[in-house]
Structures are given as C-alpha cells and as structure tokens.
Amino acid sequence: MTRMMIVDDSEELRLAMKDFLLIHNHNVVAEASDGIEAIEKYHSEKPELVFLDLTIPKLDGLSVLKKFDLKILLLKL
C-alpha cells in the first residue's frame, strides 16, 4: 500500500483529505501544517506520495520540494 503524506496549513482540508483517503483504503502515514514540519516528517516517515500545498507557513511548498528526494513530480497550479 502506498505511504502518503498530506501537507496543508488548513486543518479542515487535511482532515477531509485524510478521511477521503482512509475511506478508500489508502495509507496516510503523516500530516504537516508547515514547511519545516513537512521536511521533518518526509525524512522520518518516507512517504511515497505527498499532497503538498504550495502556500504554507515557515517555508513555502516550492522550497520544501527542493528538500525532498523526488523520483516524479506532478504539479498543478
């Protein structure tokens, strides 16, 4: 099962997305509300798929991407 992480400063959106993914039997291993937390959890939990908001506090999404070891990047603006 694919290990997923959700990064968004909106707790409501994170919870809605997590609920949707769990209902459909996906494995959400981490959540983060800012860029610093996202990097820490990315390295500790090693998710295979990350849903990343680009406008998050402390470190924006594009800066966070530079800290990830990515094989594939899909970006929708």
Secondary structure, DSSP 8 states (H G I E B T S, - for coil): --EEEEE-S-HHHHHHHHHHHHHTT-EEEEEESSHHHHHHHHHHH--SEEEE-SS-SSS-HHHHHHHS--S------
